[in-house]
């Protein structure tokens, strides 16, 4: 990781931490999900830089080394979109390719449809593009992890029983499974992971230590607000179609596929109505963290997509 450079960029009074590598004319902007940070793109950034691209990965506000907002409980996806536009302007970048995962897909979608002049193409990982944020949590039991984490104070009390590194460890283990994390009435989400459960083989103790150190700095206040508690901030989009090429990469064992209607939406052609220039690739053994689990395969898919659309 020594070749990755780090800087802080002022965006509306907050300092956004940005990791960067490569000097090519074509820029790829990486948008992480939860519980991730810029580091979750480490394999992709190096591969793209070696192929002649400039790779940039910010920590979203309140994540990693980026400043938290002054009112974390009011943070929203609109803030992330504003941050991204400010970041591109500060770095004097006119257009980018986007690579987004998990909740990072939503601000990527907003950037593509509200500011199409800034986007050349998009790769989404683990979550398909949709014209509105999903409401699937309404159809799942009370013990569903998103339902629990949307409740103010519930996750804070659950996480607070453990050190930060153990919280990240447990979430990585849970989200690496093919089942939706679901707690019983007398359980909390952290109780679903036994302390003896090993980390996924592709996620090392060194990786965990890196995540743990950064979440020690940021805490979980903003990271619970965005994505889990910031519903209702969907903008008024007059034309929801994505007019740039899009590649969706899904792990065949990603628990997201268990959400009601998601697999049908991906496979029955409905998504094509929103994204006419769409390519879909499934990695059969892939989990929700497929870019960390199978970096060589994901890197090749991204590089092939970029080569076709550069």
C-alpha positions in Angstrom: 0.0 0.0 0.0 3.0 2.3 0.2 2.5 3.5 -3.4 -1.0 4.8 -2.6 -0.9 8.6 -1.8 -3.1 10.3 0.7 -4.4 13.8 0.9 -7.2 15.9 2.5 -9.5 17.9 0.2 -11.8 20.6 1.6 -15.4 20.1 0.6 -17.8 22.6 2.0 -15.8 23.1 5.2 -15.1 19.4 5.8 -11.8 17.7 5.1 -12.4 14.6 3.0 -9.7 12.0 3.1 -8.7 10.8 -0.3 -6.5 7.9 -1.4 -5.0 8.1 -4.9 -2.7 6.2 -7.1 -1.8 6.5 -10.8 -1.4 9.4 -13.2 -3.3 8.4 -16.3 -5.7 10.8 -18.2 -8.7 8.6 -17.4 -9.9 8.8 -13.8 -11.8 6.2 -11.9 -13.6 7.3 -8.7 -14.3 4.5 -6.2 -17.3 4.8 -3.8 -17.3 2.4 -0.8 -20.2 1.0 1.2 -20.6 -0.1 4.9 -18.6 -1.0 6.9 -15.9 -0.1 4.4 -13.5 2.7 3.8 -11.1 3.6 0.9 -9.0 0.5 1.8 -11.7 -1.9 0.6 -10.6 -0.8 -3.0 -6.9 -1.5 -2.4 -6.7 -4.4 -4.9 -8.6 -2.5 -7.6 -6.8 0.8 -7.2 -3.4 -0.8 -7.7 -4.5 -2.9 -10.7 -6.1 0.1 -12.4 -3.0 2.3 -11.8 -0.8 -0.4 -13.3 -3.1 -0.4 -16.4 -2.7 3.4 -16.9 -5.7 4.8 -15.0 -5.8 7.3 -12.2 -7.6 5.7 -9.2 -9.2 7.9 -6.5 -11.0 6.6 -3.4 -12.4 9.0 -0.8 -13.6 8.0 2.7 -17.2 9.3 2.8 -17.8 12.1 5.4 -17.8 10.6 8.9 -16.0 7.4 7.6 -12.3 6.6 8.1 -10.1 9.7 8.2 -12.7 12.1 6.7 -14.2 14.7 9.0 -17.7 14.0 10.4 -20.5 16.4 9.6 -21.3 18.9 12.3 -24.7 17.3 12.8 -24.2 13.5 12.2 -27.8 12.7 12.9 -28.8 14.9 9.9 -26.3 13.5 7.4 -27.8 12.4 4.1 -27.0 11.0 0.7 -27.5 14.5 -0.7 -24.4 15.5 1.3 -22.4 12.7 -0.3 -23.4 13.8 -3.7 -22.4 17.4 -2.9 -19.1 16.1 -1.5 -18.4 14.2 -4.7 -19.1 17.2 -7.0 -16.9 19.4 -4.7 -14.1 16.8 -4.8 -14.1 16.6 -8.6 -14.1 20.4 -8.8 -11.3 20.7 -6.3 -9.2 18.1 -8.2 -10.1 19.8 -11.5 -11.5 16.5 -12.9 -14.2 17.0 -15.6 -15.4 13.4 -16.1 -14.9 10.1 -14.3 -15.7 6.5 -14.4 -17.5 5.4 -11.2 -17.0 2.1 -9.4 -19.4 1.8 -6.5 -20.4 -0.8 -4.0 -23.2 -1.4 -1.5 -24.8 2.0 -0.5 -22.1 3.8 -2.6 -24.2 2.7 -5.6 -27.0 5.3 -4.7 -24.8 8.4 -4.8 -23.2 7.0 -8.0 -26.6 6.7 -9.5 -27.5 10.3 -8.4 -24.3 11.6 -10.0 -25.0 9.8 -13.2 -28.6 11.0 -13.7 -28.4 14.5 -12.2 -24.9 15.3 -13.5 -24.5 13.1 -16.6 -21.9 15.4 -18.0 -19.5 14.3 -15.2 -19.8 10.5 -15.7 -18.3 8.3 -18.5 -19.5 4.9 -17.2 -20.2 3.0 -14.1 -19.5 -0.3 -12.4 -21.7 -1.3 -9.5 -20.9 -4.2 -7.2 -23.3 -6.0 -4.9 -26.3 -3.7 -5.5 -28.2 -3.2 -8.7 -29.2 0.3 -9.8 -32.8 1.3 -9.0 -34.7 4.6 -9.6 -35.6 4.9 -5.9 -33.9 3.7 -2.7 -35.0 0.2 -1.8 -37.8 -0.3 0.8 -37.2 -4.1 1.1 -36.7 -3.7 4.9 -40.5 -3.1 5.2 -41.2 -6.7 4.2 -38.7 -8.4 6.6 -39.1 -9.3 10.3 -38.2 -7.0 13.2 -34.9 -8.8 13.7 -33.6 -7.9 10.2 -30.3 -6.1 10.7 -31.4 -2.9 8.8 -34.6 -2.7 10.9 -32.5 -2.9 14.0 -29.9 -0.4 12.9 -32.5 2.1 11.8 -33.7 2.3 15.4 -31.9 5.2 17.2 -29.6 3.9 19.9 -30.2 0.2 19.2 -27.0 -0.4 17.3 -25.0 2.0 19.4 -25.9 -0.1 22.5 -25.2 -3.3 20.7 -21.8 -2.2 19.3 -20.9 -0.5 22.5 -20.6 -3.9 24.3 -17.5 -4.7 22.1 -14.3 -3.1 21.0 -14.5 -1.4 17.6 -12.3 -4.0 15.9 -14.6 -6.8 17.0 -17.6 -5.0 15.7 -16.0 -4.7 12.2 -14.9 -8.3 12.4 -18.4 -9.4 13.2 -20.0 -7.4 10.4 -17.5 -8.7 7.9 -18.3 -12.3 8.9 -22.1 -11.7 8.8 -22.0 -9.9 5.5 -19.8 -12.6 4.0 -22.6 -15.2 4.5 -25.3 -16.0 2.0 -28.1 -15.6 4.6 -29.6 -12.2 5.5 -28.4 -11.3 9.1 -31.5 -11.7 11.2 -31.7 -11.7 15.0 -34.3 -13.4 17.2 -36.4 -11.3 19.6 -34.0 -11.8 22.5 -30.9 -11.3 20.4 -28.9 -8.4 19.1 -27.1 -8.5 15.7 -23.7 -8.8 17.2 -24.9 -11.9 19.1 -25.2 -13.7 15.7 -21.4 -14.2 15.5 -19.5 -16.4 17.9 -16.1 -15.1 19.0 -14.5 -18.3 17.8 -15.8 -17.8 14.3 -12.7 -17.3 12.0 -12.4 -14.4 9.6 -13.1 -15.1 5.9 -9.9 -16.5 4.4 -9.4 -13.6 2.1 -9.6 -11.0 5.0 -6.5 -11.0 7.1 -5.8 -9.9 10.7 -3.8 -7.0 9.1 -6.8 -6.0 7.1 -9.0 -6.1 10.2 -6.4 -4.0 12.1 -6.5 -1.3 9.4 -10.3 -1.1 9.5 -10.3 -1.2 13.3 -7.9 1.7 13.6 -9.9 3.9 11.2 -13.2 3.1 12.9 -11.6 3.9 16.2 -11.1 7.4 14.8 -14.5 7.8 13.1 -16.8 5.8 15.4 -20.2 4.6 14.0 -22.4 7.7 14.5 -22.3 9.0 10.9 -22.0 5.5 9.5 -25.3 4.4 11.0 -27.0 7.6 9.8 -25.8 7.0 6.2 -26.9 4.6 4.9 -29.4 3.2 7.5 -31.3 6.2 9.0 -31.2 8.7 6.2 -34.4 7.6 4.4 -36.7 10.1 2.8 -34.1 12.2 1.1 -34.7 10.9 -2.4 -34.4 13.8 -4.8 -37.0 14.6 -7.5 -35.6 12.9 -10.6 -37.4 13.8 -13.8 -35.6 11.3 -16.0 -34.4 8.3 -14.1 -32.7 6.5 -17.0 -28.9 6.0 -16.8 -27.5 7.0 -20.1 -23.9 5.8 -19.7 -22.6 2.2 -19.9 -23.0 0.2 -16.7 -21.5 -3.1 -15.5 -23.1 -4.9 -12.6 -20.9 -7.4 -10.8 -22.8 -9.7 -8.3 -21.5 -12.5 -6.2 -23.6 -15.6 -6.6 -23.6 -16.1 -2.8 -24.2 -12.4 -1.9 -26.9 -12.2 0.8 -28.4 -9.2 -1.0 -29.9 -11.7 -3.6 -32.1 -13.0 -0.7 -33.9 -9.6 -0.5 -37.4 -9.8 -1.9 -37.5 -9.2 -5.6 -33.8 -8.3 -6.1 -32.8 -11.4 -8.1 -35.9 -11.2 -10.4 -35.2 -7.5 -10.9 -31.7 -8.3 -12.1 -32.6 -11.2 -14.3 -36.0 -10.5 -15.8 -35.0 -7.5 -17.9 -36.7 -4.9 -15.7 -33.3 -3.3 -14.8 -32.6 -2.8 -18.6 -35.5 -0.3 -18.7 -33.6 1.9 -16.3 -30.1 1.1 -17.7 -30.3 0.4 -21.4 -26.6 -0.1 -21.8 -26.2 -2.8 -19.2 -23.9 -5.7 -18.7 -24.3 -8.2 -15.8 -21.6 -10.6 -14.5 -22.1 -13.1 -11.8 -19.2 -14.6 -9.9 -20.8 -17.9 -8.6 -18.7 -18.2 -5.4 -18.7 -14.4 -4.7 -20.0 -12.9 -1.5 -21.0 -9.4 -0.7 -17.3 -8.4 -0.5 -16.5 -10.0 -3.9 -14.0 -7.2 -4.8 -11.9 -8.2 -1.8 -12.6 -11.9 -2.0 -11.8 -12.4 -5.7 -9.8 -9.3 -6.7 -8.2 -10.8 -9.8 -11.5 -11.7 -11.3 -13.2 -8.4 -10.4 -10.1 -6.4 -11.6 -10.3 -8.1 -15.0 -14.0 -7.4 -15.3 -13.5 -3.7 -14.5 -10.5 -3.4 -16.8 -12.4 -5.0 -19.7 -15.3 -2.7 -19.1 -13.1 0.4 -19.0 -11.2 -0.6 -22.2 -14.5 -0.8 -24.1 -15.7 2.5 -22.9 -12.6 4.7 -22.5 
